């Protein structure tokens, strides 16, 4: 099993092997649509390609804490976890440390992405909205464009900077150091957000289709397994704990994993 980069090891032994739905405050999909793309207003249209089965709507941003709580209030979704769960935690202390970054435990994080959410919970939420998780290929199209016009990064070919992506710069490194974790690079410029940022905080990082935070903030679950019993799934993007976002945007982990830089967005066929 391959696991992507998450700095969840106090002793510096990192579990890392990189393999290169939006802020709905209401409890249902918005009825209003974009008259041009025929997508719900909080989603963007992704043009079909030879690698997709048709046109697609995908959330403009990652699913927020507030949107997920609406699903809980409707009695469909389970309450969001307030602690991280992953196989590589070496101690209860380490688990509690990273659990402090789970947004559901914070009263000031309604507009931030829901994190510490597993694949099953993400899939249930999207189904509640009449949507689904995107496949890895669909996510790739929404982020980088069609293969014949593929960008190096969602926003273009310019390298990542603090105006385009929420990653682990000085602010994140100092926050982690205060908890006893040596991680990141204090010499990298600050993007102002020690962990997650409110969704859509980096509009200069938008993809060609207008999707935001496809790189940075949180990694995102996708749905690719043909058998429900498969224990692992692919996630895409990069997260706030990554000190050096790159073009490598694909990882794999157990479906029951809950970590603070992993969330999701939803997709809809149209």
Secondary structure as GFF3:
##gff-version 3
##sequence-region A 1 270
A	DSSP	beta_strand	43	46	.	.	.	ID=ss1
A	DSSP	beta_strand	56	59	.	.	.	ID=ss2
A	DSSP	alpha_helix	65	73	.	.	.	ID=ss3
A	DSSP	alpha_helix	92	99	.	.	.	ID=ss4
A	DSSP	three_ten_helix	103	105	.	.	.	ID=ss5
A	DSSP	alpha_helix	119	128	.	.	.	ID=ss6
A	DSSP	beta_strand	132	133	.	.	.	ID=ss7
A	DSSP	alpha_helix	136	144	.	.	.	ID=ss8
A	DSSP	three_ten_helix	147	149	.	.	.	ID=ss9
A	DSSP	alpha_helix	170	177	.	.	.	ID=ss10
A	DSSP	three_ten_helix	203	205	.	.	.	ID=ss11
A	DSSP	beta_strand	219	221	.	.	.	ID=ss12
A	DSSP	beta_strand	232	236	.	.	.	ID=ss13
A	DSSP	beta_strand	250	254	.	.	.	ID=ss14
A	DSSP	beta_strand	262	263	.	.	.	ID=ss15
A	DSSP	beta_strand	266	269	.	.	.	ID=ss16
###
